Amino acid sequence: MSKFTMPTHLQKEARDYMKDVIAMLTDNGVMEDVDVAALNMLAHNYNTFIVANKQLQKDGLTVTSDRGNISEHPLIKVAKDAQTQAMKVMVEFGLTAKSRAKLPQIDNVDDELSPLEQFVKGSKEIR
């Protein structure tokens, strides 16, 4: 079991997502203590993405300067950077469909065949 502790400042959406991530990694037996820093980065970046997007929903995508010039809201870059960093960590942990497909599959096939498999795959007696 990892020593990961959930950061206290996370938005509910980020906290719920991180609980799912920890559960998945633990269930798959890939959770290690050395992953704590990367998981913290994922939690913080995903949370930053959520906070920035919530503020953008309130403020809109543009801002107007005191001179009347309209420009892109600065939080768009914050959200984009946080999303990029979160996605990089997600790929490392196999948390996207594409990255999961690239993970090596664990073969749970026993070397020994069951009696039924031996019969079916074995040589047939010719009468």
Secondary structure, DSSP 8 states (H G I E B T S, - for coil): -------TT--HHHHHHHHHHHHHHHHTT---GGGHHHHHHHHHHHHHHHHHHHHHHHH-SEEE-TTS-EEE-HHHHHHHHHHHHHHHHHHHTT-SHHHHHHS-------SS--HHHHHHHS-----
